[in-house]
Amino acid sequence: MKNSESNLEHGNASFIHCERSSEFKPNFKQISDISIMLKNFDKERGWPPRSHSDCEIEITPSFLDMVTPSLKVFQKATKHVLRSKKIMEMLGKDWIHLITQHVTQTNIKREENSTVNDFEFRMLFYSYTSNQTIEVQLKGKDKMSINILTDIYIPESFQEIQNAIEIAKADERLLRYVDKLDANAMLEPLTDISHNSFKNRIMRVMFTEKYDKFKELPVLFCALVDLNNKSVLYAGEAPCIQKS
């Protein structure tokens, strides 16, 4: 029996994958054990599968009553943070808001009655000026803490994707080729530590034919865009090459 054991952890269950070979002989004891194990799963707990004995977490009424902030409350919380003189000095002239996350809440019952004071938020900003990620923890409107995150790449924001695409489309090396193509982009840090843009926010912009859900569309043209310097490091036919 050719046995490729990959212990894939799904919750508390470990699954063993066996590839069949000409010498395959079923292990009936193992099959029986697996059958018993599957019967012990609590079907009401959903995925990942968990046994009845592991289901010790109770859903309390306060959890059931939990509400999330409305878009208006999210916007007010972000604006409140951006009124801070200290934060604006840290961000400098060129920055972007990456994300605002709802962390926790007080014991409120109805979303329409909620305010910024009812929640705790985590916000991430990136300063292109100082080349650093700034984390802000806001609890209500009174408690605010600021941290600088180093050696970590926060995923690109929607606005960064749009900005990178616009910069790439305007590059003269692509201008006449990509006007009628679809585009997407993703964060791709440079690997060459000697490159001048090594620690900057680098986006790989990819151009394909118009979206078709029935086709796998290869990348036709691409660009590496430095969002800090608003410049294109490379542009041309795929594949994209990181050049120093």
DRENZA-251785 format. One line per 2 residues: number of its first residue (from 1); for each residue z, x negated, y of N, C-alpha, C. Coordinates in Angstrom, 2 decimals. Layout:
BEGIN
NUM) Z:X:Y:Z:X:Y:Z:X:Y | ...
***
This chain:
BEGIN
1) 0.00:-0.84:-1.20:0.00:0.00:0.00:0.00:-0.87:1.25 | -1.00:-0.65:2.11:-1.07:-1.39:3.36:-0.21:-0.69:4.38
3) 0.87:-1.31:4.76:1.86:-0.63:5.59:1.90:-1.22:6.99 | 1.45:-0.44:7.98:1.57:-0.89:9.37:2.64:-0.05:10.02
5) 3.85:-0.56:10.03:4.98:0.21:10.52:5.09:0.07:12.02 | 4.83:1.16:12.71:5.03:1.16:14.15:6.12:2.15:14.45
7) 7.28:1.65:14.78:8.42:2.52:15.04:8.29:3.11:16.43 | 7.62:4.24:16.50:7.42:4.91:17.77:8.63:5.77:18.06
9) 9.31:5.44:19.13:10.53:6.17:19.45:10.19:7.42:20.25 | 10.45:8.56:19.72:10.31:9.84:20.42:11.70:10.47:20.41
11) 12.46:10.27:21.48:13.83:10.77:21.48:14.62:10.04:20.42 | 15.24:10.77:19.53:16.04:10.16:18.48:15.29:10.05:17.16
13) 14.00:10.34:17.16:13.23:10.30:15.92:12.37:9.06:15.86 | 12.33:8.39:14.72:11.47:7.24:14.49:10.40:7.64:13.49
15) 9.14:7.43:13.83:8.05:7.81:12.94:7.41:6.56:12.37 | 7.09:6.55:11.10:6.46:5.42:10.43:5.03:5.79:10.09
17) 4.09:4.98:10.60:2.67:5.25:10.34:2.20:4.35:9.20 | 1.59:4.92:8.16:1.10:4.15:7.01:-0.39:4.35:6.87
19) -1.12:3.23:6.81:-2.56:3.30:6.60:-2.83:3.34:5.09 | -3.69:4.26:4.69:-3.97:4.42:3.27:-4.90:3.32:2.77
21) -4.65:2.80:1.58:-5.51:1.80:0.95:-5.81:2.23:-0.48 | -6.65:1.45:-1.16:-7.02:1.80:-2.53:-5.83:1.72:-3.47
23) -4.79:0.98:-3.06:-3.61:0.83:-3.90:-2.51:1.83:-3.51 | -2.90:2.84:-2.75:-1.89:3.77:-2.25:-1.17:4.51:-3.38
25) 0.15:4.45:-3.33:0.99:5.20:-4.26:2.05:5.93:-3.44 | 2.06:7.25:-3.48:3.01:7.99:-2.64:4.46:7.70:-3.01
27) 5.26:7.55:-1.96:6.69:7.36:-2.14:7.33:8.74:-1.97 | 7.56:9.43:-3.11:8.04:10.82:-3.02:9.43:10.91:-2.42
29) 10.26:9.89:-2.63:11.60:9.93:-2.05:11.52:9.88:-0.52 | 10.61:9.00:-0.03:10.45:8.90:1.41:9.93:10.21:1.99
31) 8.95:10.81:1.31:8.41:12.09:1.76:9.50:13.15:1.79 | 10.34:13.17:0.76:11.44:14.13:0.71:12.41:13.91:1.86
33) 12.74:12.63:2.12:13.67:12.31:3.21:13.11:12.75:4.55 | 11.79:12.51:4.75:11.17:12.91:6.01:11.18:14.43:6.15
35) 10.92:15.12:5.05:10.92:16.58:5.07:12.29:17.12:5.47 | 13.34:16.52:4.91:14.70:16.95:5.25:15.00:16.65:6.72
37) 14.55:15.46:7.18:14.78:15.08:8.57:14.11:16.06:9.53 | 12.86:16.47:9.20:12.15:17.40:10.06:12.84:18.76:10.12
39) 13.41:19.19:8.99:14.10:20.48:8.95:15.35:20.46:9.81 | 15.91:19.26:10.02:17.13:19.15:10.80:16.88:19.16:12.30
41) 15.61:19.10:12.72:15.33:19.14:14.14:15.62:20.53:14.70 | 16.12:20.53:15.91:16.37:21.78:16.61:15.09:22.20:17.33
43) 14.40:23.20:16.81:13.12:23.63:17.37:13.26:24.20:18.78 | 14.44:24.68:19.12:14.65:25.28:20.43:14.73:24.23:21.54
45) 14.90:22.94:21.15:15.08:21.88:22.15:13.76:21.32:22.65 | 12.64:21.73:22.05:11.34:21.26:22.51:11.11:19.80:22.19
47) 10.21:19.16:22.98:9.83:17.76:22.75:10.58:16.87:23.73 | 11.08:15.68:23.35:10.98:15.07:22.03:11.92:15.72:21.02
49) 11.59:15.64:19.72:12.44:16.29:18.71:13.81:15.65:18.65 | 14.84:16.51:18.55:16.21:16.03:18.43:16.94:16.86:17.38
51) 17.83:16.22:16.68:18.56:16.93:15.64:19.62:17.83:16.26 | 20.11:18.79:15.47:21.13:19.71:15.95:22.38:18.96:16.39
53) 22.74:17.91:15.65:23.98:17.19:15.94:23.90:16.42:17.25 | 22.67:16.14:17.71:22.53:15.38:18.95:22.49:16.27:20.19
55) 22.44:17.56:20.00:22.29:18.48:21.12:23.66:18.82:21.70 | 24.21:17.90:22.47:25.55:18.11:23.01:25.55:18.43:24.50
57) 24.35:18.38:25.10:24.28:18.64:26.53:24.18:20.14:26.78 | 25.08:20.65:27.60:25.06:22.07:27.94:24.45:22.26:29.31
59) 23.64:23.28:29.44:23.06:23.60:30.74:24.04:24.49:31.49 | 24.57:23.97:32.58:25.60:24.69:33.33:24.95:25.63:34.34
61) 25.67:26.64:34.77:25.13:27.57:35.77:24.65:26.86:37.04 | 25.36:25.79:37.45:24.97:25.10:38.67:23.59:24.46:38.52
63) 23.26:23.99:37.31:21.95:23.40:37.06:20.88:24.48:37.11 | 21.17:25.63:36.54:20.21:26.73:36.54:19.93:27.22:37.96
65) 20.93:27.09:38.84:20.78:27.55:40.21:20.13:26.51:41.12 | 19.79:25.35:40.57:19.28:24.28:41.40:17.97:24.66:42.06
67) 17.83:24.34:43.33:16.60:24.58:44.07:16.09:23.26:44.62 | 14.81:23.18:44.85:14.22:21.98:45.45:13.94:22.25:46.92
69) 13.92:21.20:47.73:13.66:21.40:49.16:12.26:21.95:49.39 | 12.11:22.76:50.40:10.79:23.25:50.77:10.03:22.13:51.46
71) 8.73:22.29:51.60:7.91:21.30:52.29:8.42:21.07:53.71 | 8.87:22.13:54.33:9.39:22.04:55.70:10.63:21.16:55.76
73) 11.51:21.29:54.75:12.73:20.47:54.71:12.38:19.02:54.45 | 11.42:18.77:53.54:10.95:17.41:53.29:10.45:16.76:54.59
75) 9.64:17.50:55.34:9.07:16.97:56.57:10.15:16.70:57.62 | 11.13:17.60:57.70:12.22:17.40:58.66:13.05:16.17:58.32
77) 13.28:15.96:57.02:14.06:14.80:56.59:13.32:13.50:56.95 | 12.01:13.47:56.71:11.23:12.28:57.01:11.20:12.02:58.52
79) 11.01:13.07:59.30:10.99:12.91:60.76:12.35:12.43:61.28 | 13.42:12.92:60.66:14.76:12.51:61.06:14.94:11.01:60.87
81) 14.46:10.49:59.74:14.56:9.05:59.45:13.73:8.25:60.46 | 12.55:8.75:60.79:11.66:8.01:61.69:12.12:8.04:63.14
83) 13.15:8.81:63.43:13.75:8.77:64.78:14.71:7.59:64.93 | 15.03:6.95:63.81:15.96:5.82:63.84:15.28:4.61:64.48
85) 15.87:4.09:65.52:15.32:2.93:66.22:15.30:1.71:65.31 | 16.36:1.56:64.49:16.46:0.42:63.59:15.32:0.42:62.57
87) 15.05:1.59:62.00:13.99:1.69:60.99:12.63:1.42:61.62 | 12.38:1.95:62.80:11.09:1.73:63.46:10.88:0.26:63.81
89) 11.97:-0.43:64.16:11.87:-1.87:64.43:11.52:-2.63:63.15 | 12.10:-2.21:62.02:11.81:-2.86:60.74:10.37:-2.60:60.29
91) 9.86:-1.41:60.58:8.50:-1.06:60.16:7.44:-1.77:60.99 | 7.73:-2.01:62.26:6.75:-2.66:63.12:5.63:-1.73:63.55
93) 4.52:-2.31:63.99:3.42:-1.51:64.52:2.55:-0.89:63.43 | 2.44:-1.56:62.30:1.52:-1.10:61.25:2.31:-0.83:59.97
95) 2.41:0.44:59.60:3.20:0.81:58.44:2.66:2.11:57.84 | 3.18:2.45:56.66:2.78:3.71:56.02:3.96:4.30:55.26
97) 4.02:5.61:55.25:5.04:6.33:54.48:4.49:6.51:53.07 | 5.19:5.96:52.07:4.71:6.04:50.69:5.13:7.32:50.00
99) 6.42:7.63:50.06:6.91:8.81:49.32:8.29:9.22:49.81 | 8.57:10.51:49.72:9.92:11.04:49.93:10.31:11.79:48.68
101) 11.44:11.41:48.09:11.91:12.02:46.85:13.23:12.76:47.07 | 13.35:13.90:46.40:14.58:14.67:46.40:15.49:14.13:45.30
103) 16.67:13.61:45.66:17.56:12.99:44.69:18.57:13.99:44.14 | 19.30:14.64:45.01:20.31:15.61:44.56:20.55:16.63:45.65
105) 21.50:17.53:45.43:21.74:18.61:46.38:23.19:19.06:46.32 | 23.55:19.84:47.32:24.85:20.49:47.30:24.69:21.83:46.57
107) 25.74:22.58:46.46:25.72:23.81:45.66:25.16:24.98:46.48 | 23.84:24.94:46.73:23.20:26.03:47.45:22.49:26.94:46.47
109) 22.29:28.19:46.87:21.75:29.18:45.94:20.30:29.55:46.22 | 19.88:29.49:47.48:18.55:29.99:47.81:17.78:28.97:48.64
111) 16.54:28.74:48.24:15.71:27.74:48.91:15.50:28.07:50.37 | 15.28:29.33:50.70:14.98:29.71:52.08:16.15:29.46:53.03
113) 17.36:29.31:52.45:18.53:29.06:53.30:18.87:27.57:53.41 | 18.09:26.71:52.75:18.43:25.29:52.69:18.00:24.55:53.95
115) 18.73:23.46:54.24:18.41:22.58:55.36:18.47:21.14:54.86 | 18.16:20.20:55.73:18.22:18.78:55.37:19.62:18.40:54.91
117) 20.63:19.01:55.50:22.03:18.69:55.17:22.41:19.06:53.75 | 21.61:19.86:53.08:21.93:20.31:51.72:21.43:19.36:50.64
119) 20.72:18.29:51.03:20.09:17.44:50.02:20.33:15.96:50.29 | 20.05:15.17:49.25:19.99:13.72:49.39:18.55:13.29:49.08
121) 18.00:12.45:49.94:16.61:12.03:49.82:16.50:10.52:49.66 | 15.45:10.09:48.99:15.08:8.67:48.91:13.67:8.55:49.45
123) 13.49:7.71:50.45:12.18:7.53:51.07:11.75:6.07:50.97 | 10.46:5.87:50.78:9.90:4.53:50.72:8.80:4.38:51.77
125) 8.92:3.31:52.55:7.92:2.98:53.55:7.44:1.56:53.29 | 6.20:1.30:53.69:5.71:-0.07:53.57:5.27:-0.54:54.94
127) 5.76:-1.72:55.32:5.38:-2.31:56.60:4.30:-3.35:56.36 | 3.09:-3.07:56.85:2.02:-4.05:56.78:2.30:-5.21:57.74
129) 3.07:-4.91:58.78:3.40:-5.93:59.78:4.27:-7.03:59.19 | 5.34:-6.63:58.49:6.28:-7.60:57.91:6.08:-7.80:56.42
131) 5.14:-7.07:55.85:4.80:-7.20:54.42:6.03:-6.97:53.53 | 6.68:-5.83:53.73:7.85:-5.52:52.92:7.99:-4.00:52.72
133) 8.62:-3.66:51.60:8.88:-2.25:51.29:10.30:-1.91:51.72 | 10.43:-0.82:52.44:11.73:-0.42:52.97:12.15:0.89:52.31
135) 13.33:0.88:51.72:13.88:2.06:51.06:14.97:2.65:51.94 | 14.90:3.95:52.14:15.91:4.65:52.94:16.55:5.75:52.10
137) 17.87:5.73:52.02:18.62:6.79:51.36:19.24:7.66:52.44 | 18.92:8.94:52.41:19.43:9.87:53.42:20.24:10.96:52.75
139) 21.51:11.06:53.12:22.38:12.11:52.59:22.77:13.02:53.73 | 22.17:14.22:53.74:22.34:15.07:54.91:21.66:14.40:56.11
141) 22.25:14.58:57.29:21.70:13.90:58.47:22.64:12.80:58.97 | 23.80:12.68:58.32:24.82:11.78:58.83:24.86:10.43:58.13
143) 24.54:10.40:56.82:24.67:9.17:56.05:23.28:8.61:55.71 | 23.03:7.40:56.21:21.74:6.76:55.97:21.95:5.30:55.60
145) 21.32:4.86:54.52:21.39:3.46:54.12:19.98:2.90:53.99 | 19.83:1.63:54.32:18.51:1.00:54.33:18.52:-0.24:53.45
147) 17.51:-0.36:52.58:17.37:-1.54:51.72:15.94:-2.06:51.81 | 15.81:-3.38:51.70:14.48:-4.00:51.62:14.22:-4.37:50.17
149) 13.16:-3.82:49.59:12.82:-4.08:48.20:11.87:-5.28:48.13 | 12.25:-6.28:47.37:11.43:-7.49:47.26:10.87:-7.64:45.84
151) 9.73:-8.32:45.75:9.09:-8.61:44.46:8.87:-7.35:43.63 | 8.48:-6.28:44.29:8.20:-5.02:43.59:7.00:-4.35:44.26
153) 6.08:-3.83:43.45:4.90:-3.16:43.97:5.06:-1.65:43.76 | 5.21:-0.93:44.84:5.31:0.53:44.78:3.89:1.09:44.65
155) 3.67:2.06:43.75:2.33:2.64:43.58:1.73:3.11:44.90 | 0.43:3.08:44.97:-0.28:3.47:46.18:-0.05:4.92:46.55
157) -0.05:5.20:47.83:0.06:6.58:48.30:-1.34:7.17:48.44 | -1.41:8.49:48.57:-2.70:9.15:48.73:-3.39:8.66:49.99
159) -2.62:8.46:51.06:-3.21:8.00:52.32:-3.78:6.60:52.17 | -3.12:5.73:51.39:-3.64:4.38:51.17:-4.97:4.43:50.42
161) -5.08:5.34:49.46:-6.34:5.49:48.73:-7.46:5.86:49.69 | -7.19:6.83:50.57:-8.20:7.26:51.54:-8.56:6.13:52.51
163) -7.55:5.40:52.97:-7.80:4.30:53.91:-8.65:3.20:53.27 | -8.33:2.86:52.02:-9.07:1.80:51.32:-10.53:2.20:51.11
165) -10.76:3.46:50.76:-12.13:3.95:50.54:-12.93:3.87:51.84 | -12.32:4.27:52.94:-13.02:4.23:54.24:-13.39:2.80:54.62
167) -12.45:1.86:54.41:-12.72:0.46:54.75:-13.85:-0.09:53.88 | -13.81:0.24:52.58:-14.85:-0.25:51.66:-16.21:0.33:52.00
169) -16.27:1.62:52.30:-17.55:2.27:52.61:-18.21:1.68:53.85 | -17.39:1.19:54.77:-17.92:0.66:56.03:-18.42:-0.78:55.89
171) -18.13:-1.42:54.76:-18.56:-2.80:54.55:-20.08:-2.85:54.40 | -20.71:-3.77:55.13:-22.18:-3.82:55.14:-22.78:-4.16:53.77
173) -22.00:-4.77:52.90:-22.49:-5.10:51.56:-22.62:-3.86:50.68 | -21.93:-2.77:51.04:-21.95:-1.54:50.25:-22.58:-0.36:50.98
175) -22.68:-0.48:52.27:-23.02:0.64:53.15:-24.18:1.50:52.65 | -25.28:0.88:52.27:-26.47:1.66:51.90:-26.51:2.07:50.44
177) -25.48:1.68:49.67:-25.46:1.99:48.24:-24.48:3.10:47.85 | -23.42:3.26:48.60:-22.32:4.10:48.12:-22.14:5.42:48.88
179) -23.01:5.67:49.83:-22.82:6.85:50.68:-22.76:8.15:49.89 | -23.55:8.26:48.82:-23.60:9.50:48.04:-22.83:9.41:46.72
181) -22.01:8.38:46.59:-21.22:8.21:45.37:-19.78:8.69:45.56 | -19.15:9.05:44.46:-17.72:9.36:44.49:-16.92:8.07:44.48
183) -15.70:8.14:45.00:-14.88:6.93:45.06:-13.42:7.24:44.75 | -12.78:6.25:44.18:-11.33:6.32:43.94:-10.79:4.91:44.13
185) -9.47:4.78:44.18:-8.88:3.46:44.41:-7.51:3.38:43.78 | -7.09:2.17:43.48:-5.78:1.93:42.90:-5.25:0.57:43.38
187) -3.94:0.45:43.41:-3.31:-0.80:43.82:-3.57:-1.88:42.76 | -3.99:-3.04:43.21:-4.23:-4.16:42.29:-3.79:-5.47:42.95
189) -2.56:-5.89:42.73:-2.08:-7.14:43.33:-2.93:-8.32:42.88 | -3.11:-9.27:43.78:-3.88:-10.46:43.43:-3.09:-11.33:42.46
191) -3.80:-12.05:41.61:-3.16:-12.91:40.63:-3.13:-14.37:41.07 | -3.96:-14.71:42.05:-4.03:-16.09:42.54:-2.97:-16.31:43.61
193) -1.91:-17.06:43.26:-0.78:-17.23:44.19:-1.15:-18.08:45.40 | -2.27:-18.80:45.33:-2.69:-19.62:46.46:-3.54:-18.84:47.47
195) -3.87:-17.59:47.11:-4.71:-16.77:47.99:-3.91:-16.34:49.22 | -4.58:-16.31:50.36:-3.92:-15.94:51.62:-3.38:-14.51:51.59
197) -3.99:-13.66:50.77:-3.59:-12.24:50.69:-2.72:-11.95:49.47 | -2.16:-13.00:48.86:-1.47:-12.85:47.58:-0.42:-11.74:47.58
199) 0.41:-11.66:48.60:1.50:-10.68:48.60:1.15:-9.40:49.36 | -0.08:-9.26:49.76:-0.49:-8.08:50.51:-0.79:-6.89:49.60
201) -0.95:-5.72:50.21:-1.31:-4.51:49.47:-2.83:-4.53:49.27 | -3.25:-4.88:48.05:-4.67:-4.97:47.72:-5.06:-3.75:46.89
203) -6.15:-3.11:47.30:-6.64:-1.93:46.58:-8.00:-2.22:45.96 | -8.15:-1.83:44.71:-9.48:-1.87:44.06:-10.13:-0.51:44.28
205) -11.24:-0.51:44.98:-12.00:0.71:45.25:-13.19:0.75:44.29 | -13.36:1.88:43.60:-14.41:2.01:42.60:-15.34:3.17:42.93
207) -16.63:2.92:42.87:-17.63:3.94:43.18:-18.39:4.32:41.91 | -18.51:5.61:41.69:-19.22:6.12:40.52:-20.19:7.23:40.95
209) -20.99:7.70:40.01:-21.82:8.88:40.26:-20.90:10.08:40.51 | -21.48:11.17:41.00:-20.69:12.36:41.28:-19.96:12.83:40.02
211) -18.75:13.33:40.22:-17.89:13.72:39.10:-18.58:14.73:38.18 | -18.48:14.45:36.89:-19.02:15.35:35.87:-18.02:15.34:34.72
213) -17.37:16.48:34.47:-16.33:16.53:33.45:-16.86:16.30:32.04 | -18.18:16.35:31.86:-18.76:16.15:30.54:-19.24:14.71:30.33
215) -19.07:13.85:31.33:-19.56:12.47:31.23:-18.46:11.47:31.54 | -18.54:10.33:30.86:-17.71:9.19:31.23:-18.52:8.36:32.21
217) -18.03:8.27:33.43:-18.82:7.65:34.49:-18.43:6.19:34.69 | -19.34:5.27:34.45:-19.03:3.85:34.67:-18.96:3.53:36.16
219) -18.19:2.51:36.49:-18.12:2.06:37.88:-19.40:1.32:38.22 | -20.05:1.72:39.31:-21.32:1.11:39.72:-21.11:0.00:40.76
221) -20.26:0.30:41.74:-19.93:-0.67:42.78:-18.42:-0.67:42.99 | -17.92:-1.78:43.50:-16.47:-1.84:43.73:-16.17:-2.79:44.87
223) -14.93:-2.73:45.32:-14.48:-3.59:46.41:-12.99:-3.85:46.26 | -12.56:-5.02:46.72:-11.14:-5.33:46.83:-10.79:-5.31:48.30
225) -9.90:-4.38:48.66:-9.56:-4.16:50.07:-8.13:-4.60:50.35 | -7.98:-5.43:51.37:-6.65:-5.87:51.84:-6.20:-4.91:52.93
227) -5.22:-4.06:52.60:-4.77:-3.06:53.56:-3.95:-3.68:54.69 | -3.32:-4.81:54.43:-2.55:-5.48:55.50:-3.48:-5.94:56.61
229) -4.60:-6.56:56.24:-5.53:-7.11:57.23:-6.71:-6.20:57.52 | -6.75:-5.06:56.82:-7.85:-4.11:56.98:-9.21:-4.80:56.77
231) -9.27:-5.59:55.69:-10.48:-6.36:55.42:-10.90:-6.19:53.96 | -12.14:-6.55:53.66:-12.68:-6.47:52.31:-12.81:-7.88:51.75
233) -12.09:-8.15:50.68:-12.11:-9.49:50.07:-13.36:-9.69:49.22 | -13.80:-8.61:48.58:-14.99:-8.67:47.74:-15.66:-7.30:47.75
235) -16.97:-7.30:47.73:-17.72:-6.04:47.64:-19.04:-6.32:46.94 | -19.40:-5.43:46.03:-20.66:-5.61:45.33:-20.73:-4.76:44.08
237) -21.65:-5.10:43.22:-21.79:-4.37:41.96:-20.59:-4.68:41.04 | -20.27:-3.70:40.22:-19.17:-3.90:39.27:-19.57:-4.96:38.25
239) -18.62:-5.72:37.67:-17.17:-5.60:37.86:-16.71:-6.30:39.14 | -15.55:-5.88:39.61:-14.96:-6.48:40.81:-14.35:-7.83:40.45
241) -14.59:-8.81:41.28:-14.09:-10.16:40.99:-13.11:-10.58:42.08 | -11.94:-11.04:41.69:-10.98:-11.54:42.68:-11.41:-12.95:43.08
243) -11.77:-13.10:44.35:-12.21:-14.40:44.84:-11.25:-14.92:45.88 | -11.02:-16.20:45.89:-10.15:-16.83:46.88:-10.95:-17.20:48.12
***
